[in-house]
């Protein structure tokens, strides 16, 4: 199961990289100037206008920390899967809205998002697994 999570993490990081690349271009248009890597990092971490992007970056750190653990139980993988889905697809979040925007025209982004979702779809939801366990025990 850990290898599965490692593949998810790889695709999540790829999507995050693409997302940040696109958001940097949008920020440069908005600010009407080229941003250095340091300037963009400052905006991401300090500017309140970019606070909405922080959950995506935090998610990357959380998944990395999870994978650093020696044992990775299946139910924890399901929790991480649910966290990823929540951050990227939560109704009304700006992250979801921006992702949906990129999915409307960006082929590279569409491919990365599709790969990630294909990997996530293989991990059953925690509730589904709990129902199976109850049925087997009951």
C-alpha positions in Angstrom: 0.0 0.0 0.0 2.9 2.4 0.7 4.0 2.2 -2.9 0.5 3.3 -4.0 0.7 6.3 -1.7 4.2 7.1 -3.1 2.7 7.2 -6.6 -0.1 9.4 -5.4 2.4 11.7 -3.8 4.4 11.9 -7.0 1.4 12.9 -9.0 0.2 15.3 -6.3 3.6 17.1 -6.4 3.4 17.3 -10.2 0.0 18.8 -10.0 1.1 21.2 -7.3 4.1 22.3 -9.4 1.9 23.0 -12.4 -0.6 24.8 -10.2 2.1 27.0 -8.7 3.5 27.7 -12.2 0.1 28.9 -13.4 -0.6 30.9 -10.3 2.8 32.6 -10.6 2.0 33.7 -14.1 -1.4 35.0 -12.9 0.3 36.9 -10.0 2.8 38.4 -12.5 -0.1 39.6 -14.7 -1.9 41.0 -11.7 1.2 42.8 -10.3 2.4 43.7 -13.8 6.0 42.6 -13.1 8.2 39.5 -13.3 8.5 37.8 -9.9 11.7 36.2 -8.7 11.4 32.8 -7.0 12.0 34.6 -3.6 9.2 37.2 -4.4 6.8 34.5 -5.3 7.7 32.4 -2.2 7.1 35.5 -0.1 3.7 36.0 -1.6 2.8 32.4 -1.0 3.8 32.4 2.6 3.3 36.0 3.8 0.7 37.8 1.6 -2.9 37.4 2.8 -4.1 37.7 -0.8 -2.4 34.3 -1.4 -3.5 32.6 1.8 -6.1 30.6 -0.1 -3.2 28.7 -1.8 -1.6 27.6 1.5 -3.7 24.5 2.1 -2.4 22.9 -1.1 1.2 23.5 -0.1 0.5 22.3 3.5 -1.0 19.1 2.0 2.2 18.3 0.2 4.2 18.6 3.5 1.6 16.5 5.3 1.8 13.7 2.7 5.6 13.8 2.8 5.5 13.5 6.6 3.0 10.6 6.4 5.3 8.7 3.9 8.3 9.2 6.2 6.6 6.9 8.7 7.9 3.3 8.7 4.5 1.6 8.6 1.6 3.0 6.6 -1.7 1.3 7.6 -4.4 1.1 5.0 -6.9 3.2 7.1 -4.3 6.0 7.3 -3.9 5.9 3.5 -7.6 6.4 3.3 -7.4 9.3 5.6 -4.7 10.9 3.5 -6.7 10.2 0.3 -9.8 11.9 1.9 -7.6 14.9 2.9 -6.3 15.2 -0.7 -9.8 15.0 -2.1 -11.1 17.6 0.4 -8.3 20.1 -0.3 -8.6 19.8 -4.1 -12.3 19.4 -4.5 -14.0 21.1 -1.5 -17.1 22.9 -2.8 -16.6 26.6 -2.6 -12.8 26.6 -2.1 -10.7 28.9 -4.3 -8.3 26.1 -4.9 -11.1 24.0 -6.4 -12.3 27.0 -8.5 -8.8 27.6 -9.8 -8.3 24.0 -10.6 -11.6 23.9 -12.5 -10.5 27.0 -14.4 -7.2 25.3 -15.5 -9.1 22.1 -16.4 -11.1 24.2 -18.9 -8.1 24.9 -21.2 -4.8 23.5 -20.0 -4.0 20.1 -21.5 -0.9 19.5 -19.3 -3.0 20.3 -16.2 -5.8 18.1 -17.3 -3.5 15.2 -17.8 -1.8 15.7 -14.4 -5.2 16.0 -12.6 -6.6 12.9 -14.4 -3.5 10.9 -13.4 -3.9 11.9 -9.8 -7.6 11.2 -9.7 -7.1 7.8 -11.3 -4.6 6.8 -8.5 -6.9 8.2 -5.8 -9.9 6.3 -7.2 -8.1 3.0 -6.5 -7.9 3.8 -2.8 -11.3 2.9 -1.3 -13.0 5.6 0.8 -12.7 4.9 4.6 -16.4 4.6 5.0 -16.5 1.9 2.3 -13.8 -0.1 4.0 -15.5 0.2 7.4 -18.8 -1.1 5.9 -17.0 -4.1 4.4 -15.4 -4.8 7.8 -18.7 -4.5 9.6 -20.3 -6.9 7.1 -17.5 -9.4 7.5 -17.7 -9.3 11.3 -21.5 -9.1 11.6 
